[in-house]
């Protein structure tokens, strides 16, 4: 299925993606991962961030993905994690509603890109909070929405679930501790029917539900989840993008027969976001 602008799943062939270069990137204490990084006395290396993001762009471009970029703004240091501000669906874009005050302005640059390229905006979140890292389109017609209360809350998840349900989708709400920031630290689709999941943390009912829907799981540990090792980006056609530091997970993905693209992303994973967080798909086929 080809979609002019949008995505019916997290695993279709990725053809266009929205990125933000780390011109103003720095670590700010917005989540448990980066707080641990800062507590260790580390500081983000701007030169390394630029080089690593360029490596991410090269990997995506080499996979045939067209890159779109938002305009970086100095007061938005976490703008680089484009996933959270917009979610593409089979009907077009859903503009989300970010929880943290220091990130709320990110929607504006995203909206300007959507307007520039005439990308249809299907819905705009207006109830509670809703962030892209908690939204998972497992396959066409099947979605999971994470709720921690810290980022996406019950009201925000329920609003998106209503919109999708009205379109005939089956939607499951997945509750997890706020400590984990977004569901995509604990769960992410790697390819059609294959996901990385922190099974020790995720609720048993969700794990069983995934199995009932034919999703095989590569299990990640708590330590791997907090290092963003499970935060993978499916590219479609048997390819997946995963951070180079995710050594064991990458080996497991290869064992599933997937081709793994592994740019170095350590500056960004230390800040609380991996390959999935750094990318907002605009168009997927399938």
N, C-alpha and C positions, 0 to 999 in steps of 0.2 A: 504494500500500500504506500503510495507516494503522497506526501502532504506538502502543500505549497509553503506553509510556515506552520510548524508545530511538531509534536511528537506524540504518538499513541502509546509509546512504551519507553523504558529506559535501555532497551537492548537493540532497537532497530539501528540500521546503518547511520552513523552520525555524519551529517554533511555540512552543517553550519553550527558554529558555537560562539557564544559571547564571552569575552575575556576582559580583564582590566589589568593593564601593566602595573607593576608595583612601584610606581614613581614615588608615592608617598607612604609606602608600606612601612609599618613599624609594629612591634608587639604592644598590645594594650591588654590589660587584665580583664578580658571579657568572658573567659571560659576556664575550666579547670586545667586544660592542657597548657595554655599559655601562662597561667598563673604559676604552675610548676616550673615552667621554663624560666620565668622571671625570678622566681624564688631561688633558682640555682645560680643567679647572677649573670645570666646570659643576656646578650643584646642582639637584635636583628642586624645582620650584615647587609647593607643596601646593595653593595656590589654583587654579593652572592645571590641575593634575591633576584636582581635583574638577570644574572646569568642563568639561574635555574628556571625563571619564567620563560626566558628565550628558548631554553631546552624543551620546555613543555610545548611552546608554540611550534618548534621544529618537529616534534613528535606528532602533533596533531596535523600539521600541514603535510607531513610525509605520509600520513594515513588518508590523505585526500579530503581533509576537513577544511572548509573555508572559515577564516577567522574574522570575527567582527570585534570591535573594541569600544568600550565606553571611555569617556573622557575622564581621566583621574582628577580628583579634587583633593586639595591638601588636607582638608579637615575630615577626610574619610579614609583613614589608614587601612581599614579592612574591606575596602571596595574591591580588592583583588579577589575576594571570595564571591564571585558573581552568582553562584548557585542560589543564594538565599533570597535575592530580591525579585526573582521572576521564575515562574514555572510554565514551560510550554506544555500544552495538552493537544489532543486531537482537534480541538476547536480554536486553538490559538493560545495567546499568552494569558496567564493569570498573574497579575501584579500582587505581590504578597505584602504583608504588613510586619516589618521587623520589630522585634521586642526591645532591643537595646537602643537607648537614645542616641548613642554615638554612631549608630548605623542607619538610622531611619532615613537620612537624606539620600541613601544609595539609590532609591527608586527613581530619582529624577534623571540621572544620567542614563539609566536603563530605558526609561520611557522615551527619552530623546532618540535613542538608537532604534527603538521599535517604530517610532513615528517616521524617522528618516527612511527606513526600509519598508514602510507600509505593512508592518507585521500586525495582524489583527489582535486586538486586546479583547479576549473573551470575557474575563471577569476581573474585578478588583476587590481584594480582600478588605472587608470593612468591619468584621466582627473579631474581637480579640486580637491575637497575634498568629501569624502563619509564616513559616520560613521554608525555603526550598530544600534545605538539608533534611527536612522531615517528610518530604513528599516523594513517594516511590511508585512509579508506574510499572508494575511488575510485568505486565503484558497488556495488550489492548483489552480494555474492559475490566481490568483487575488492578486495584491500587491499595497501598498501605500508607497511612499518615501517622507519623510519630507525634506523641504528646508527652512532653516532660513538664510543661507548665512554665519552664524557664525561657523557652523560645516559642515554639508553637504551643498554644493552650487549647483547652477544650472547645472554646467558642470558635477559634480560627479553624481548627480541624473540622468541626461540625459543619461550618459554612462550606468549605471545599467539598466535604463528603456529600452534602446535599446537591451541589452543582453536578458532581460526577454521577451520583446515583440517579439524578433526573435524566442523565444521558444513558442510563442502563448499565452503569458500572457497578461492580461489587467492590465495596470499600471497607477495609478493616482499620480501625484505630488501634495503634500500638502504644501502650504506656510504658515508660521507662524512667529511671531516675535522672533528674536534672543535671547531675554530675557529668553525664555523657554528652551534653550540649545538643546534638542532633541525632536522629535515628541513623544517619549514614556513618556515624562512628561504629555502630553496632551491626548495620545491615546495608548491603548494596548489591545490586544485580551486576554480575560480571559478564553474563551472556544469557541468551535465551535458555531458561530453565536452570541456570546456575547462579548462585549468590554466595557472597562471603558473609558470615553471620557469627556474632559472638553468642554462641548458644548457652553459655553459662550465665549470661545476664538477661537475655531476651526471655519473655514469658513463654511458658510451655505451650500455651494455646496458639500463639503466633507461629512457633516452630511447627506444630502439628498442622496448622492451616496451610503453611507453605508446602509442606509435604503432600497434603491433600490436593494441592494445585500443581503438583509435579515439579516443584523447585528443589533441586539438590543443593545441599549446603556444604561449603568449605568452612570449617569451624575456625574462628580466630579466638585468641585468648584475651583476657582483660588487658594485659600489657600491650598486646598488638593493637587492640582497639584504641587505647589511649595514645598510641603512636601513629594513628590514622592508617594502619596497615590494611584495614578492610575497606578503606574509602576509595574504591576503585571506580573507574569510568568505563563502561562498556562502549566499544566503538562499532560493534556489529561485525558480521562476516568473520566470526571466530577470533576477534582481536579485543584486547582489553588494555587500558592504560592504568598503570599502578606505580607507586613511588619506588625508586630503586632500593630504598632502605627496607622494604617489605620482603625480605629475602625468602622466608618460609612460605608466606602467602603466594609469592610469585611462582615458587616451585610448584605449589599445589595447583595454581591456575594452569601452568604448563602441563601438568599431569592430566588435566581435563581436556587437553588438546588445543588450548587457546594460545595464540601468539600474544606475548606480553611486551608492551612498550613500557620502558621503565626510566623515565627522566629522573634526574636528581631533584628532589623537592624538599630537602630537609629543613630549609628556612621556613617554609610554609607549614609543614606538618608540626614543627615546634610551636607555631602560632595557633594551631588548632584546626587546620584545614588541609586536606589532601587533594588528589586529582579531581574527585567529584565536586568538592567545594569550590575549586578554582575554575570550574567550567559550567556555563549555563547553556545547554543545548537549545538551539533555535529551530533546527530542522533535523528530523530523523525519518528515514524511510523504513517502513515495516513495523 
